[in-house]
């Protein structure tokens, strides 16, 4: 029976941590120790039992350093770039996770949100990790920024793209009250000129209308909306419901964004 020295593998992983690398695939260990997949599998089972490693998806593992032993998992921001590269998918950290990275202090959920393109990607959900994948047809790289992390960098939606996305994916973030809270915190980071530029690339007029309504009518951040409204006046727009998919009998917009108030959102702030 082939036996791999457990300590040798653990020392190898410690050496990887020292380089700022907190992830690996079993094939890497097979080559490093000239061992069979079965022998490495048994070693990883021991390491997992001792809370030294966690499997995230398929053959992608993360190393758990001592400072994270209590939670038993690394923050997703430390390995998400490597994971998406492993999955061969373009991505950016978005929605409430992006808002948290931009300083929205209330947006610290246990789960993590990543935006990617088709084909659909199954969410990652186990005892230690919850990663939600939201799907978009496309986005402009100008609206995605790189933020430094302790392990390199990650792609994150700009504050302006984040604002549009939380309105577009309103159900994914937990409904319109949650949208209002996120936008209320994010407003300080939103640049009105950049918001207009991002809206022009977004391709969803109804989302722009809803965002303008949120910022101006619900949250009283009119200083962020004037350039956006001047841009919107030049577009072809129609009345839209604030809560997508919910219908009411009266079609009274009563605001310049042509948004029909069929829900009364409130920020938690």
C-alpha positions, 0 to 999 in steps of 0.5 A, a space after each residue: 500500500 502506497 503511503 505518503 508522509 503526512 508531515 511532508 504534505 503539510 510542510 509543503 502546504 505551509 511553504 505555499 502559504 509562505 508564498 501567499 498561495 492558499 489554494 491547490 489542486 491534488 494533481 499538484 501534490 501528485 507531481 510534487 510527491 510522485 504519488 498516486 491520486 488515491 494516496 493523495 486523496 487519503 492524505 487530504 482526508 486526514 488534513 480535512 479532518 484536522 481542519 487544515 484544508 477545505 475542498 471548494 469545488 471539484 478538485 480545487 482546495 484551499 489551505 486553512 492557516 491558523 488564524 482562520 482555524 476557528 471559522 474553518 475557512 478562508 474569506 472567499 475574497 482571498 481565493 476567488 480569483 484563483 477559483 474562477 481561473 480554475 473554472 475558466 470563467 470571466 467574473 467580477 465580485 458583485 452585488 452586496 459583496 462588491 458593496 462591502 468591498 467599497 465600504 458598505 459596512 452593513 453588507 457583510 453577509 456570510 455568503 459571497 456573490 460573483 457575477 459571471 457569464 453563461 453557461 450557468 454555474 451552480 452555486 457553491 454551498 456547503 457547511 463552510 462556503 456559500 458562493 452565489 453566481 449571478 449570470 449576465 450576458 456581458 459587461 464592459 471591462 471599463 466598469 470593473 476594477 482590480 482591488 488588492 487582496 492579501 493574495 494578489 488581486 480580485 476583480 470587483 464591480 465599480 461602485 456605479 456598476 454595483 449600484 446598477 446591478 443591485 437594482 437589476 438583480 433585486 431578487 438576488 440581493 433579497 428584495 427592494 428593502 435590501 436594495 435601498 440599504 445597499 444603495 444608501 451606503 454605497 451612494 457616497 462612493 458613487 460618482 455622478 458622471 461615472 454613473 452616467 457613463 456606466 449607464 450608457 454601457 449597461 444596456 438596461 434602460 428600465 434599470 437606469 430608471 429604477 436606480 434614478 428613482 431609488 437615489 432621488 425619490 427614496 434615498 434623497 440623493 438627488 446630487 447623484 442623479 442630475 447627469 443621469 437624468 439628462 442622459 436618460 432624457 435622450 433615450 427611449 424610455 417607458 413607464 416601468 414598475 419599481 418592483 419588477 414583475 409586480 403589476 398594479 391597476 393604476 399606472 401613475 408614475 408621478 415622477 420624472 423617472 417614469 417609475 410606477 411605485 408598486 412597492 414602498 422600499 425602506 433603507 435599514 439605515 
